[in-house]
Structure formats: C-alpha cells, structure tokens
Amino acid sequence: MLTRPFYTGAAESRIVRGCVMGRIQQCVKDVLSIAKETEDFGRAKTRIEQLFVASKAQHRGHLAVAQRVRDQINRAHDDVPPNAQPFLDRV
C-alpha cells in the first residue's frame, strides 16, 4: 500500500482492498478526504488538476473526466459531514 496521501503520477496505480482503483475514483476519494479533514480548497484544486494533466495525456481533452469527477462528488455529497458539504459545493 502506498503511504503518500495522493496519487501523483500517470504510471502509478493505487491498490486498495486488493483492487486497482481508477484515477477518477482515487481523485474523488482524495477530495472527499480533504473536505472531511482540512477543507483546504487549494489542495483539493491541485489534486483535481493533477488528474486533468494525467487524463489529458491519454485523451484529447479532459471534459469527460471533469464531468465524471463532478458527478461522483455530487453523489458523495451526502456522505460527508454537514459542515463539509459547502466545501464540496465550492469545489
């Protein structure tokens, strides 16, 4: 298991409970963790930008990736504490 808090490279993958998580799912998980712990908008924005950079290298753009991130964050909105929900709205 990786000890770093974030997925940082396109060639890496993170293994959780025996399965490889996709970059989008890991990004959303990291953003939710930031929302619950520190609500550091700059850190969340940087994490999402890392995903876009990695995705842009594989695809023609990152619009579909951005839509998936937004959809997954919206789905997880009710799973975070009420005080963190405004942070997710801002992200």
C-alpha positions as CSV (number, residue, x, y, z in Angstrom):
1,M,0.0,0.0,0.0
2,L,1.3,3.5,-0.8
3,T,1.9,5.7,2.1
4,R,1.6,9.0,0.2
5,P,-1.7,10.8,0.6
6,F,-2.2,11.4,-3.1
7,Y,-1.9,9.6,-6.4
8,T,0.8,11.7,-8.1
9,G,1.6,10.1,-11.4
10,A,0.0,8.7,-14.5
11,A,2.1,5.5,-14.4
12,E,1.3,4.7,-10.8
13,S,-1.8,3.0,-9.5
14,R,-3.1,2.7,-6.0
15,I,-4.2,-0.6,-4.7
16,V,-7.0,-0.6,-2.1
17,R,-8.6,-3.8,-0.7
18,G,-6.9,-5.9,-3.5
19,C,-8.3,-4.0,-6.5
20,V,-6.8,-1.2,-8.6
21,M,-8.8,2.0,-8.3
22,G,-9.2,4.2,-11.3
23,R,-7.7,7.7,-11.3
24,I,-11.0,9.4,-11.1
25,Q,-12.3,7.4,-8.2
26,Q,-9.0,8.0,-6.3
27,C,-9.2,11.7,-7.0
28,V,-12.7,11.9,-5.7
29,K,-11.7,9.9,-2.6
30,D,-8.8,12.3,-2.0
31,V,-11.0,15.4,-2.4
32,L,-13.6,13.9,0.0
33,S,-10.8,13.2,2.5
34,I,-9.7,16.8,2.1
35,A,-13.3,18.0,2.7
36,K,-13.6,16.0,5.8
37,E,-10.2,16.9,7.3
38,T,-9.0,20.3,6.3
39,E,-11.3,21.9,3.8
40,D,-8.2,23.3,2.0
41,F,-9.6,24.5,-1.3
42,G,-6.2,25.0,-2.9
43,R,-5.2,21.4,-2.0
44,A,-8.4,20.0,-3.5
45,K,-8.0,22.1,-6.6
46,T,-4.4,20.9,-7.0
47,R,-5.5,17.3,-6.7
48,I,-8.1,17.7,-9.4
49,E,-5.7,19.5,-11.7
50,Q,-3.2,16.5,-11.3
51,L,-6.0,14.2,-12.6
52,F,-6.7,16.5,-15.5
53,V,-3.0,16.6,-16.5
54,A,-2.7,12.8,-16.4
55,S,-6.0,12.4,-18.3
56,K,-5.2,15.0,-21.0
57,A,-2.1,13.0,-21.9
58,Q,-4.3,9.9,-22.6
59,H,-7.3,11.6,-24.1
60,R,-7.9,14.6,-26.4
61,G,-9.2,16.7,-23.5
62,H,-10.4,16.4,-20.0
63,L,-14.1,17.5,-20.3
64,A,-15.4,13.9,-19.9
65,V,-13.1,13.4,-16.9
66,A,-14.3,16.7,-15.4
67,Q,-17.9,15.6,-15.8
68,R,-17.2,12.3,-14.1
69,V,-15.4,13.9,-11.2
70,R,-18.3,16.3,-10.8
71,D,-20.9,13.6,-10.9
72,Q,-19.0,11.4,-8.4
73,I,-18.5,14.4,-6.0
74,N,-22.2,15.2,-6.3
75,R,-23.1,11.5,-5.5
76,A,-20.9,11.6,-2.4
77,H,-22.2,14.9,-1.2
78,D,-24.5,13.4,1.4
79,D,-21.8,11.0,2.7
80,V,-19.6,13.8,4.1
81,P,-20.4,15.7,7.4
82,P,-22.8,18.6,7.0
83,N,-20.1,21.1,7.8
84,A,-18.0,19.8,4.8
85,Q,-20.8,20.0,2.3
86,P,-20.4,23.7,1.4
87,F,-16.7,23.0,0.7
88,L,-17.7,20.3,-1.8
89,D,-20.2,22.7,-3.4
90,R,-17.3,25.2,-3.9
91,V,-15.1,22.5,-5.3
